[in-house]
Amino acid sequence: MKSRYNPILLVVILIGFVVALMLNVTRHEIEQKNNTVEMAMEYENLLRLASLEGIPEEKVLKEFKAAGINSLMIFDTTLRRLNFKGDLMVATGEELRDKKAGAVFANVPADKIDKDAAFISPAKDEAIYNDVVEDLKLRYGQERVEEVCASPRITRVLGSTAIIPDDKYDEPLGVLQAPLGLPIQDMKKVSSMGFNIIVRPQNYINPTKEKIDAVFARIEKSGVKVHAFMPCGKESLGYPSQIDYLGKKLNEKKMTVVGLEHYTQLQFAKIDGSIPLMEAVNYKVARSYVIDGLEQKKIPVATALHRWALTDEERNIRVNYIRPFYMPVDGKPLMETNLQYVRDIVKNVKARGYEIGEAGVFSSAEDYAPYFPAKIKFIPLALAIVAGGVLYLSLILNLSKKVEIGLWAVLGLGACALLMLGRGLFTRQLLALGAASIFPVLSMNFIFDIWDKNKTSDNSCIKIIFNGLWQLAFAIALSLVGAAFLSGILTDSRFLLEIDIYRGVKLTFMLPVILTAILFVKRYDLLEVKDGNLGLLASRLNNVLDTRLTYKHVAALLVFLIIAFYFVGRSGHTGGVPVPAIELKMRAFLEQVMYARPREKEFMVGHPMFFMAVMAAYKCAPKLLQFVLVCAAVIGQGSLVQTFCHMRTPVIMSFVRALDGYVVGIIFGIVGVIVMSMFLPLIGKLKRRYLD
């Protein structure tokens, strides 16, 4: 059977491809502008380093500033922290009863001493005391906060004073550890030393506009510029009722929202209200990455450094949230270990062409504006993807040209109408799945057309390799048409930030193989069903179902299931299939020598099997063997399109990754062809001996 392609549908695909390229160029320009990375650490972590090393706080801050840290994160203070720093005098009711509190607390009336209560009094600066009392009243209410002594000033706050260990994240905090607003003195000090400030205030119980205003009043009172806000804890400030109001305040202050990437490196950490907040600030959001504290204790500095070398470039991270190591390395002092760690991260960031500064955001204008293409631009892409689907159906069902056009018109108009409803998110996802699944199959069908022209098995190894080189390049080029459609139809600020994600990753791996298998069986009539005889097809399938199972069948099925589990389980971030150590080393090597590390499914499976399929076609091997090799070969085509499903990865990197996969894949493929050519004479001799 010879394949045929409707010229009208081909023109539709060509027009759609041109529009898709234009959308991808715009996306690339927006990604290129977003090239500023912020190097951030927690202020409290640097204070801890200073304490551990016995170095003055100012010296530590200056040295990390010189090493490349340009921003510090400021959290809410606590009574416990203020007492430790000497900014406030704090005692518990139990300490007062046992006469273990400071002399100042001897003035507390006996009838005001409660066991479950904390007592505070000014230390160095009465302004700090006033700020704390103000926030205590906002958080706990007037009835729990009372001034019990006027001279000296002492305030009582009712509540548990039990200390919860740092690793008990899920337990409620007592009054000594509860958040008490942003520390003005800390913000002033950090700003005076040249650092940018990212604030991380925690939420109030029953948040109100008054409580949100109190946070910004504290910032204004400090007199410093705060450029970014990052949610803290299990829920964002303002959740659930005041998220829109918080967004309004952040917009007024022109502050960027920093979203922390989930530990699976997919979307964001689970913080209630964070996504609505990103919407409220009109997607003025920077993605941030941090190595989990518990995990960082288990990995060496070199491993951590390797992660930072890739994260900004591959996942559009714009805030490097760096935690220090608290164990020295290679005999170096703790300070020097961490300073060198920061210097190396900064060096790698700059080496990849990024600037150090305030975190960049995806913007379609000089004065910030989110990127949402007009939906009318998606219409040519939708019509083109539907045209590709109709071409595939025609190859399977032998549709006439009139039926093809009619089917395309009905499905295309339906897709365009659905695109116009709301954001058309589900339709766009479905069209993206179609582009990712169909065009790799169509690319293989074009290759089948080329192979069918070969009429002799007397082809040299050199000819097979030459044909494999240009035919694989041709197949990749056609598959990248589908990739351009997928990338173009999903491109907007929500997908670039990974607020929305492509939902068909697993299907994108499986469908090209399934659709190619169906096409190959139909095209070469492997079931020997002539002229679409459904009765004969049913008979063939019935015979297959009646086959008596043997241990061979069971073993073959187990092998297939293991391969399928490994193939699908390795996709995404949560498949649970471990990566061998030797593969990790190979990945690290490829990351060093190539711009974008290619995927193993392409250069170790798909592309080498493509060369084997070329060899089988030009040696006129049995169609069943060609079928197996072709199904393996299309894995590579599906994988390179699937790369574009990760919208957080810059589009140019995804294109280059496909080219790098081709370069490495042809090496494996050529080696495979040469080795197989050496064994073919031996196989022929063994076959003749067996027949004799």
Secondary structure, 3 states (H helix, E strand, C coil): CCCCCCHHHHHHHHHHHHHHHHHHHHHHHHHHHCCEEEEEEEHHHHHHHHHHHCCCHHHHHHHHHHHCCCEEEEECCCHHHHHHHCCEEEEEHHHHHCCCCCHHHHHCCHHHCCCCEEEEEECCCHHHHHHHHHHHHHHHCHHHEEEEEECCEEEEEECCCCCCCCCCCCCCCCCCCCCCCCCHHHHHHHHHCCCEEEEECCCCCCCCHHHHHHHHHHHHHHCCCCCEECCCCCECCCCCCCHHHHHHHHHHCCCEEEEEECCCCCCECCCECHHHHHHHCCCCEEEEEECCHHHHCCCCHHHHHHHHHHHHHHHCCCEEECCCCCCCCCCCCHHHHHHHHHHHHHHHHHHCCCEECCCCCCCCCCCCCCCCCCHHHHHHHHHHHHHHHHHHHHHHHCCCHHHHHHHHHHHHHHHHHHHCCCCCHHHHHHHHHHHHHHHHHHHHHHHHHHHCCCCCCCCCHHHHHHHHHHHHHHHHHHHHHHHHHHHHHHCCHHHHHCCCCCCCHHHHHHHHHHHHHHHHHHHCCCCCCHHHCHHHHHHHHHHHHCCCCCHHHHHHHHHHHHHHHHHHHCCCCCCCCCCCHHHHHHHHHHHHHCCCCCCHHHHHHHHHHHHHHHHHHHCCCCHHHHHHHHHHHHHHHHHHHHHHHCCCCCHHHHHHHHHHHHHHHHHHHHHHHHHHHHHHHHHHHHHHHHHC
